[in-house]
């Protein structure tokens, strides 16, 4: 999708769009430094054109939607796999001789992982917990509920660089995993990544437009158009726009939390009616390792 179309769509949705690096809906200012932090995702609640050979929403390949896991599964007692590596696992295309993506390339789309011949969405991956300290941008997803949760992660910009990364179409191969009760999975992301991890019990549902709903953990790591700042928030705007169930979400890190309780009541998070709000969530200064602890299926007291 071209920037012009993004701005037109933003106007239709009542967004305060700007011709910025990402034209996000949410915007807040770090007044002390006069920096503008652009949130991770514009909340598209209407169909977005996606390049496809079919007029219907295509079903992704097996990397997208695993079979739902039965809710009777017992709580997980986690043990590190001794076969897991102790070494840093590079992102695709990452090495000392690789030419860095130019600012012009990332200005409107951020890092989507598809530079240097890599596949879209290769800028984020799951890793063993024992090597998490080797990465600058880490998210620890923990299922605090008593049923399995599916998690679907992707860049905000899709494989065609349109604003459709969280739509369930064959061209978008999202990162998908399931958390058993009590289980933690580490997801790491490369610098200048702006994306979302949606989650819900058993399987993340989609809207009638084909967009993943559930609750969203939005993230923006080392944003090059914002002086290297990072940020994150919980958001239930998509699910609530379609009157769908809202599971609980809590993101904590760097002295701040963003929380949404089951049903959609939020604290420092994006819930129904806040589509045009700014200054919500975690704002994290540059030049530091970012650690986000996300409680999937959060409820008060957990």
C-alpha positions in Angstrom: 0.0 0.0 0.0 1.3 3.4 -0.9 1.7 6.1 1.8 -1.0 8.2 0.2 -3.5 5.3 0.6 -2.4 4.8 4.2 -3.1 8.5 5.0 -6.5 8.3 3.3 -7.4 5.3 5.2 -6.2 6.9 8.4 -8.4 9.8 7.7 -11.4 7.5 7.2 -10.7 5.9 10.6 -10.3 9.2 12.3 -6.5 8.8 12.9 -4.2 11.7 13.3 -1.9 10.5 10.5 1.4 12.2 9.8 3.8 11.9 6.9 6.2 10.2 9.3 8.4 7.2 9.0 5.5 4.9 9.6 2.3 7.0 9.6 1.0 5.3 12.8 -2.2 5.9 14.5 -0.8 6.3 18.0 1.7 9.0 18.7 3.2 10.3 21.9 5.9 12.8 22.6 8.9 12.6 24.9 8.7 16.2 25.9 12.1 16.2 27.6 13.8 15.3 24.4 11.2 16.5 22.0 11.1 13.1 20.3 8.0 11.6 18.8 7.4 8.0 19.5 5.3 6.2 16.9 3.4 3.2 18.2 3.8 -0.2 16.7 0.6 -0.6 14.7 -2.2 1.3 13.1 -5.4 -0.5 14.0 -7.0 -1.3 10.7 -10.6 -2.4 11.4 -11.6 -2.5 7.7 -10.5 -4.8 4.9 -7.1 -3.8 3.4 -6.1 -4.7 -0.2 -3.6 -7.5 -0.2 -1.9 -8.9 -3.3 -3.5 -12.3 -4.0 -4.6 -14.5 -6.9 -8.0 -15.0 -5.2 -10.7 -12.6 -4.1 -11.2 -14.6 -0.9 -8.9 -14.6 2.1 -6.4 -17.3 1.5 -5.5 -19.8 4.2 -1.8 -19.7 5.1 0.5 -22.6 4.9 1.2 -24.8 7.8 3.6 -22.3 9.4 0.7 -20.0 10.2 -2.1 -21.8 12.0 -1.4 -24.9 14.0 -4.2 -27.2 15.1 -5.7 -26.0 18.4 -4.4 -27.8 21.4 -6.9 -29.4 23.7 -7.6 -27.4 26.8 -7.1 -30.4 29.1 -3.4 -30.3 28.7 -1.5 -30.2 32.1 0.6 -27.3 33.2 4.1 -27.4 31.8 7.2 -27.9 33.9 9.8 -26.2 31.8 13.2 -27.7 31.2 15.9 -26.4 28.9 16.5 -28.7 25.9 20.2 -29.8 26.3 20.4 -29.8 22.5 19.7 -26.1 22.3 22.6 -24.0 21.3 24.5 -21.7 23.7 25.6 -19.5 20.8 24.0 -16.4 19.4 21.6 -17.3 16.5 21.9 -14.5 13.8 18.9 -13.1 12.1 18.7 -13.9 8.4 21.1 -11.6 6.4 22.9 -10.5 9.6 26.7 -10.7 9.3 29.7 -8.3 9.4 29.9 -8.1 5.6 26.2 -7.4 5.0 25.3 -3.9 3.8 23.0 -2.2 6.3 19.5 -1.5 5.0 19.3 2.2 4.1 17.1 4.7 5.8 15.1 5.2 2.7 14.3 1.5 2.7 13.1 1.4 6.3 11.5 4.8 6.5 8.0 3.8 5.8 8.1 0.1 6.4 10.6 -0.5 9.2 12.6 -3.7 9.3 10.4 -6.4 7.9 13.2 -9.0 7.6 13.1 -9.3 3.8 16.2 -7.4 2.9 19.3 -9.2 1.5 17.2 -12.1 0.1 15.7 -13.1 3.4 12.1 -14.1 3.9 9.5 -11.6 5.2 9.2 -11.7 9.0 12.7 -13.2 9.5 13.5 -10.2 11.7 11.8 -11.9 14.6 12.2 -15.4 15.9 11.8 -17.7 19.0 15.0 -18.7 20.8 16.0 -20.8 23.9 15.8 -18.7 27.1 19.5 -19.5 27.9 20.7 -17.3 25.1 18.2 -14.4 25.6 20.9 -12.1 27.0 22.7 -12.1 23.7 20.0 -10.1 22.1 19.1 -6.4 22.4 15.3 -6.8 22.0 13.7 -9.6 24.0 10.1 -10.5 24.7 9.2 -13.2 27.3 5.7 -14.5 26.7 4.3 -16.4 29.6 1.0 -18.2 29.7 -0.5 -17.4 33.1 -3.9 -18.9 32.3 -5.1 -22.5 32.8 -5.7 -23.2 29.1 -3.3 -23.3 26.1 -2.8 -20.0 24.2 -1.8 -19.6 20.6 0.4 -16.6 19.7 0.8 -15.1 16.2 3.6 -12.6 15.6 4.3 -10.4 12.6 5.5 -7.1 11.3 2.9 -4.4 11.0 3.8 -4.1 7.3 3.0 -7.2 5.3 5.1 -9.1 2.7 3.9 -6.7 0.0 4.9 -3.8 2.3 1.2 -2.9 2.7 -0.3 -2.3 6.1 -1.5 -5.8 6.4 1.0 -7.9 8.3 -1.6 -9.1 10.8 -4.0 -10.4 8.1 -4.3 -14.1 7.6 -3.3 -14.5 3.9 -1.0 -17.0 2.2 1.6 -14.3 1.4 2.1 -13.5 5.1 3.9 -16.2 6.9 3.6 -15.2 10.5 5.5 -16.6 13.4 3.2 -18.9 15.3 3.6 -20.9 18.5 1.4 -22.3 21.3 2.0 -21.8 25.0 0.8 -24.4 27.5 -0.3 -23.2 31.0 2.8 -21.9 32.8 5.1 -22.1 29.7 7.4 -19.2 28.7 8.7 -18.6 25.1 11.3 -16.0 24.2 10.8 -13.9 21.1 13.6 -11.7 19.9 13.5 -9.0 17.2 16.1 -7.1 15.2 16.6 -3.4 15.4 14.0 -1.1 13.8 11.2 -3.8 14.0 7.6 -2.7 14.4 5.2 -5.4 15.0 2.5 -7.3 16.9 2.0 -10.6 18.7 -1.7 -11.5 18.9 -2.9 -14.2 21.3 -6.0 -16.0 22.4 -7.1 -19.3 24.1 -6.5 -22.3 21.9 -6.3 -20.4 18.5 -6.2 -16.7 17.6 -9.5 -15.9 15.8 -9.7 -13.6 12.8 -12.2 -10.9 12.0 -14.6 -11.0 9.1 -11.9 -9.1 7.2 -9.3 -11.8 7.9 -7.3 -9.8 10.5 -6.0 -11.6 13.6 -7.9 -10.4 16.7 -7.5 -11.7 20.3 -5.4 -9.3 22.3 -2.4 -7.6 20.8 1.1 -7.0 22.3 2.4 -4.2 20.1 6.2 -3.4 20.0 8.5 -1.0 18.3 12.2 -1.7 18.8 15.1 0.8 18.2 13.0 2.9 15.8 15.5 4.6 13.5 13.1 7.3 12.6 12.7 8.1 16.3 16.2 8.3 17.5 16.5 4.7 18.5 13.6 4.8 21.1 11.5 1.6 21.7 8.0 1.1 23.0 5.2 -1.4 23.6 1.6 -1.6 24.6 -1.4 -3.9 25.0 -4.2 -3.3 22.5 -7.7 -4.8 22.2 -9.0 -2.3 19.6 -9.3 -4.8 16.8 -11.2 -7.4 18.8 -13.5 -4.8 20.3 -14.3 -3.2 17.0 -15.7 -6.5 15.9 -17.4 -7.3 19.3 -15.1 -10.3 19.7 -13.7 -11.8 23.0 -10.8 -9.9 24.7 -8.4 -12.1 26.7 -6.2 -10.5 29.3 -2.8 -9.0 28.5 -0.1 -7.4 30.6 3.3 -6.0 29.3 5.8 -4.9 31.9 9.3 -3.6 31.5 11.6 -0.7 32.4 9.4 0.5 35.3 6.1 0.6 33.4 3.2 -1.8 32.6 0.4 -1.8 30.1 -2.6 -3.9 31.1 -5.9 -5.1 29.7 -8.2 -7.3 31.8 -10.4 -9.9 30.2 -13.4 -8.2 28.6 -11.4 -5.0 27.6 -10.9 -2.8 30.6 -7.4 -1.3 30.3 -4.8 0.6 32.2 -2.1 2.4 30.1 -3.3 0.4 27.1 -5.5 0.8 24.0 -9.1 -0.2 24.4 -12.3 0.6 22.7 -12.8 4.3 22.1 -9.0 5.1 22.3 -8.2 4.8 18.6 -7.0 8.4 18.4 -5.3 8.5 21.8 -1.5 9.1 22.2 1.0 8.7 25.0 -0.1 5.2 26.0 2.1 2.2 26.9 5.8 1.8 27.5 8.3 4.4 26.2 11.9 3.1 26.4 15.0 5.2 26.0 17.6 4.3 23.4 20.9 2.6 23.8 19.8 -0.1 26.2 18.8 -3.7 26.1 15.0 -3.9 25.9 13.2 -6.5 28.0 9.4 -7.0 27.8 7.6 -9.5 30.1 4.2 -10.3 28.6 1.6 -12.2 30.6 -0.7 -14.0 28.2 -4.2 -14.7 29.5 -3.6 -12.1 32.3 -6.3 -11.6 35.0 -6.2 -9.4 38.0 -4.0 -10.9 40.7 -2.0 -13.1 38.4 
